[in-house]
Every structure is written in C-alpha cells, then in structure tokens.
Amino acid sequence: MSEPHNQSASVLGIPGLRGTDHVGLTVPNLQEATDFFVNVIGCEQFYDVGPFGADDDWMETHLNVHPRAIVRKLRFFRCRNGSNYEVFEYVSPDQRTQMPKNSDVGGHHLALYVDDIGAAIAHLKANGIRVLGEPTVRSAGPSSGQTWVYFLSPWGLQFELVSFPNGKAYERETSRRLWDTRFPDR
C-alpha cells in the first residue's frame, strides 16, 4: 500500500485532478434516451456495456445500489467538446422512478452551451421538447452577459441551454478564464 500523500496548505483537492470525465445518468428507457441524446441533442453514441448484476453484495458495495439491482445496459455518449454521458437503464427492487426537482436534495440539471440560444430553442420546440418559459438574460452581476433557459427531456430530466458569446462579467475581473481554454477560437 502506498504512503498517504502529504498535500501542502497551498494545494487543495484531489492530486492530479484534470476535470470531469463523464456524468452518469439513469433513465427509464435507454432507447428513448438514445433517440433524445443523438437526434435531439446531437451527441455521438460510443459503446454499450451490460447487462450485469451480482448474486452477492458487489452491486451494493461498489455502486451503492440494492444488491439485486441489474444494469440492463449502459451506453456512453459524447456531446461535442464537453464531458461524456454514461447513461444507465437499471431495474432494482427498491427503484424510485420520480425525477427530483431542482429544489429536491439530489436535484440536478445538465447545462449545455450553445452559440445561438434562439436557434437552439427553435430546434428543441420543433422536436416536441418542453422549454420552460422564456430565456433569462443576465444584465447585472457576475453572470451579466449570459442568457439561459431550462428544458425537459421526454422522461423529465432537467437541462439548461446557456450562452454567453461575449463572456460573463466576472471574466473581465479575473485572470482565471475557463472560456479561453474551452473555446480558443473566440
């Protein structure tokens, strides 16, 4: 076993951290999710794994799910230059099927950056996707310059479209700009 790593007070967090590799999501129907992620969002499908489960406590020990849970299949998607999505279809004796709201503990959403939020909204609506309200434009504060709007997947997963083609206000006040490294051609 290796020695514990001594971090100096100036270095915080996981040693060697580079960023987010993927986000895992459980969906009620993998084929419906595939259609949505590929044909509506524009992700690329990579590969499938499964089915798998265990007769012992492996699923509980390694994945914090019911020991008899079964992953029918998981599928990986890449969404342009962002993180990958690992999308699961589970069956489990204790499975809950109601999507959490943003205000619930465990609530969440996935934010997708787009260049033209109006065109993106039109595309979603043309594909029968429910867009929640009208875009919100930030005109003051650290997020000034950003426009955003939420939408729902067919099974209720919350997404957000976000756009800030000229950057956000806080970027003018810091030398730590994510924008320049993610979109070097801007």
PyMOL commands that set and color helices and strands:
alter all, ss='L'
color gray80, all
select helices_A, chain A and resi 30-41+58-63+117-126+169-173+178-182
alter helices_A, ss='H'
color red, helices_A
select strands_A, chain A and resi 22-26+44-49+70-78+84-91+110-113+130-137+147-152+158-163
alter strands_A, ss='S'
color yellow, strands_A
deselect
rebuild
show_as cartoon
